[in-house]
Amino acid sequence: MPQYNPPLRDMQFVLHELLHAVDELKLLPAHAEIDEDTINAVLEEGGKFASEVLTPINLSGDQEGCTLDKTTHEVKAPKGFKEAYAQYVEGGWPALSCDPEYGGQGLPVLLNQFMYEMMNSANQAWTMYPGLSHGAYEALHAHGTPEQKTTYLPKLTSGVWTGTMCLTEPHCGTDLGLLRSKAEPQADGTYKITGQKIFISAGEHDLAENIIHLVLARLPDAPQGSKGISLFVVPKFNVKADGSLGERNPVYCGGLEHKMGIHGNATAQIVLDGAVGTLVGQPNKGLQAMFVMMNAARLGVGNQSLGLTEVAYQNAVVYAKDRIQMRALSGPKSPDKPADPIIVHPDVRKMLLTARAYAEGGRALSAYTALQLDKALSSDDADEAKACEDEVALLTPIIKAFISDNAWIATSHCMQVFGGHGYIHEWGMEQFVRDSRINMTYEGTNTVQSLDLLGRKILGNNGATLKKFGKKIAEFVEEEGTSEAMQEFINPLADIGDKVTKLTTEIGMKAFQNPDEVGAAAVDYLRVVGHLTFAYMWARMAKLALEKKDSGDPFYTAKLATARFYFAKLLPETASLIRTARAGLNPLMEMDEALF
Ligand SMILES: Cc1cc2nc3c(=O)[nH]c(=O)nc-3n(C[C@H](O)[C@H](O)[C@H](O)COP(=O)(O)OP(=O)(O)OC[C@H]3O[C@@H](n4cnc5c(N)ncnc54)[C@H](O)[C@@H]3O)c2cc1C
């Protein structure tokens, strides 16, 4: 069975040395009291919960899956999931970064992010139950009426109730403008909602006493397309005025999907048969309201991917040191043994280091972004808050798509380190690969993320936000440009920065002639910009490692070696990506549809 050790040392490095998170957070009125000890203590306790409670039920949860009782429409999560959830609630974990007004602990998003990384490493399928709830909490917190907030937020904060997001229907996922679920206004101000939703994560289960569905549907007079979608809150059990549970609302699980991975999470078909709901936000503005949840969820998917990359890496390292097979090409490295451990072979190291560089780079970028999110949410300087919000918007599709694409590569590499054993269930490695695959698809496929990045976030505002982010990189390049030791990091960072600027202009020009050029280049483009963000993080981490490499702490030696690996072996793929992005539309569109 796979093991998991929370990477506390690296988390502390990112928080305290790379980001100086405590100093930054203290400037925000909401976090003026935060200190390093609190952060470290929360991480340590959270890590114990992840590794001691969630890891042991990951493999078994995958094997057992969820079960639906077709008569009662009730779903049972795998053995141990309910008990683990009770422990999670008991420990107060759901409330970590929630608003104190509703019973939350008011700690930074950044800290919650690390908590989720650890839980995702330990058990992605389980972690999706609280993950979806937190998204529902955020949407209601941002757009709910005072009554909705009082009714739902304290219970979502404590975790006594969980939440879902119900967008997808059988005929539409990406294009939600096509959705058909209907909401009929009632005399008492509520709505009766009818329709069918599919693929609803954590849609039905036995972990919590109530499930709060956030549902997209159309009002009777709604305009066609995405401008006619409204958001409703639809509880599994109606809630009485005193907060206790009332009648069962007709919102049922009609079936569970049999799927490639995340078996422990119930992916439910949800039938709404005149279910009672209330409107969240403005009529026909549901997509905007839901975007709060979708953006949080997109960052969450990056975090799921990061968690899986880390745990796959950890297990592959243990195996690579233990498994002996063949001799090193340069001669025996363990002459006392019948063969050398496979970690001596260069390509095994390449697979391990790829996963490590993606995990540590992803952690740095995700934490950096979470800190910007804390500033966007809590800064009392409106300009700073807006600038941070824009930066988070820019980085969100990169975190979602780049980190999940990397996780697919990394988990597959780590499975490969196990040879044939990696393909066998009991080792747990093939589960990481299967679990990670959905991260490229849900919450908007990675193609859709790339269109969001290039089309909306970059060309949509003439590259203004990208330029601001580029300015930070340019300042760092300027500061470190004279350091001899930093040349191996600064030169390629400056180079990829220039290339992104040129590529963006070139695609922007082509897109004036034909907007399809954006679609032709976007996926490659996102990967190039993803590397730019990682190169920036890795160069900053390399600087710290260089400064401390003689401290005797092997952490910095390893950090420096991983940075070197990243710049020498991973970043160069941008050369080929830039070429394919520049190859443009013609090779894709030349062939007549009939010839496919
Ligand atoms: C396990 C699982 C859990 C899920 N959880 C949830 C959940 O909790 N709530 C929820 O509402 N949904 C959920 N989903 C749904 C998920 O978000 C959608 O499946 C996803 O957004 C894609 O939609 P689709 O399946 O309808 O594919 P489609 O939209 O039909 O897309 C098919 C293909 O066409 C591509 N495509 C579509 N439009 C474009 C375009 N304009 N340009 C280029 N390519 C395009 C897509 O990238 C994709 O490759 C879940 C799905 C799964 C499998």
The ligand as an SDF file (V2000), in Angstrom:
LIG
                    3D

 53 58  0  0  0  0  0  0  0  0999 V2000
  -15.8540   12.3140  -12.7420 C   0  0  0  0  0  0  0  0  0  0  0  0
  -16.4870   13.5950  -13.1480 C   0  0  0  0  0  0  0  0  0  0  0  0
  -16.8840   14.5150  -12.1880 C   0  0  0  0  0  0  0  0  0  0  0  0
  -17.5210   15.6860  -12.5540 C   0  0  0  0  0  0  0  0  0  0  0  0
  -17.9930   16.5440  -11.6010 N   0  0  0  0  0  0  0  0  0  0  0  0
  -18.8290   17.5520  -11.9530 C   0  0  0  0  0  0  0  0  0  0  0  0
  -19.5530   18.3070  -10.9720 C   0  0  0  0  0  0  0  0  0  0  0  0
  -19.3760   18.1280   -9.7670 O   0  0  0  0  0  0  0  0  0  0  0  0
  -20.4490   19.2340  -11.4080 N   0  0  0  0  0  0  0  0  0  0  0  0
  -20.6750   19.4730  -12.7210 C   0  0  0  0  0  0  0  0  0  0  0  0
  -21.5090   20.3070  -13.0360 O   0  0  0  0  0  0  0  0  0  0  0  0
  -19.9820   18.7920  -13.6840 N   0  0  0  0  0  0  0  0  0  0  0  0
  -19.0950   17.8350  -13.3290 C   0  0  0  0  0  0  0  0  0  0  0  0
  -18.4210   17.1190  -14.2990 N   0  0  0  0  0  0  0  0  0  0  0  0
  -18.6140   17.4680  -15.6790 C   0  0  0  0  0  0  0  0  0  0  0  0
  -17.3590   18.0730  -16.3290 C   0  0  0  0  0  0  0  0  0  0  0  0
  -17.1150   19.3470  -15.8170 O   0  0  0  0  0  0  0  0  0  0  0  0
  -17.5890   18.0460  -17.8500 C   0  0  0  0  0  0  0  0  0  0  0  0
  -17.5640   16.6970  -18.2510 O   0  0  0  0  0  0  0  0  0  0  0  0
  -16.5430   18.8460  -18.5930 C   0  0  0  0  0  0  0  0  0  0  0  0
  -16.6690   20.2090  -18.3060 O   0  0  0  0  0  0  0  0  0  0  0  0
  -16.6590   18.6500  -20.1120 C   0  0  0  0  0  0  0  0  0  0  0  0
  -17.9940   18.7170  -20.5570 O   0  0  0  0  0  0  0  0  0  0  0  0
  -18.5970   17.5470  -21.4650 P   0  0  0  0  0  0  0  0  0  0  0  0
  -18.2990   16.2570  -20.7950 O   0  0  0  0  0  0  0  0  0  0  0  0
  -20.0130   17.8480  -21.7500 O   0  0  0  0  0  0  0  0  0  0  0  0
  -17.7510   17.5950  -22.7950 O   0  0  0  0  0  0  0  0  0  0  0  0
  -18.0760   18.5230  -24.0510 P   0  0  0  0  0  0  0  0  0  0  0  0
  -18.4040   19.8930  -23.6100 O   0  0  0  0  0  0  0  0  0  0  0  0
  -19.0470   17.8350  -24.9170 O   0  0  0  0  0  0  0  0  0  0  0  0
  -16.6630   18.5690  -24.7740 O   0  0  0  0  0  0  0  0  0  0  0  0
  -16.1820   17.4870  -25.5880 C   0  0  0  0  0  0  0  0  0  0  0  0
  -14.8150   17.8670  -26.1470 C   0  0  0  0  0  0  0  0  0  0  0  0
  -14.9430   19.0140  -26.9880 O   0  0  0  0  0  0  0  0  0  0  0  0
  -14.0220   20.0040  -26.5870 C   0  0  0  0  0  0  0  0  0  0  0  0
  -14.6050   21.3360  -26.8100 N   0  0  0  0  0  0  0  0  0  0  0  0
  -15.8340   21.7730  -26.4570 C   0  0  0  0  0  0  0  0  0  0  0  0
  -15.9810   23.0570  -26.8000 N   0  0  0  0  0  0  0  0  0  0  0  0
  -14.8210   23.4380  -27.3530 C   0  0  0  0  0  0  0  0  0  0  0  0
  -14.3360   24.6570  -27.9110 C   0  0  0  0  0  0  0  0  0  0  0  0
  -15.0760   25.7550  -27.9200 N   0  0  0  0  0  0  0  0  0  0  0  0
  -13.0800   24.6830  -28.3980 N   0  0  0  0  0  0  0  0  0  0  0  0
  -12.3040   23.5910  -28.3580 C   0  0  0  0  0  0  0  0  0  0  0  0
  -12.6980   22.4120  -27.8600 N   0  0  0  0  0  0  0  0  0  0  0  0
  -13.9440   22.3440  -27.3610 C   0  0  0  0  0  0  0  0  0  0  0  0
  -13.7720   19.7530  -25.1120 C   0  0  0  0  0  0  0  0  0  0  0  0
  -12.5270   20.3010  -24.6980 O   0  0  0  0  0  0  0  0  0  0  0  0
  -13.7970   18.2320  -25.0750 C   0  0  0  0  0  0  0  0  0  0  0  0
  -12.5440   17.7200  -25.4090 O   0  0  0  0  0  0  0  0  0  0  0  0
  -17.7320   15.9680  -13.9340 C   0  0  0  0  0  0  0  0  0  0  0  0
  -17.2900   15.0610  -14.8990 C   0  0  0  0  0  0  0  0  0  0  0  0
  -16.7110   13.8800  -14.5310 C   0  0  0  0  0  0  0  0  0  0  0  0
  -16.3220   12.8980  -15.6130 C   0  0  0  0  0  0  0  0  0  0  0  0
  1  2  1  0
  2  3  1  0
  2 52  2  0
  3  4  2  0
  4  5  1  0
  4 50  1  0
  5  6  2  0
  6  7  1  0
  6 13  1  0
  7  8  2  0
  7  9  1  0
  9 10  1  0
 10 11  2  0
 10 12  1  0
 12 13  2  0
 13 14  1  0
 14 15  1  0
 14 50  1  0
 15 16  1  0
 16 17  1  0
 16 18  1  0
 18 19  1  0
 18 20  1  0
 20 21  1  0
 20 22  1  0
 22 23  1  0
 23 24  1  0
 24 25  2  0
 24 26  1  0
 24 27  1  0
 27 28  1  0
 28 29  2  0
 28 30  1  0
 28 31  1  0
 31 32  1  0
 32 33  1  0
 33 34  1  0
 33 48  1  0
 34 35  1  0
 35 36  1  0
 35 46  1  0
 36 37  1  0
 36 45  1  0
 37 38  2  0
 38 39  1  0
 39 40  1  0
 39 45  2  0
 40 41  1  0
 40 42  2  0
 42 43  1  0
 43 44  2  0
 44 45  1  0
 46 47  1  0
 46 48  1  0
 48 49  1  0
 50 51  2  0
 51 52  1  0
 52 53  1  0
M  END
$$$$
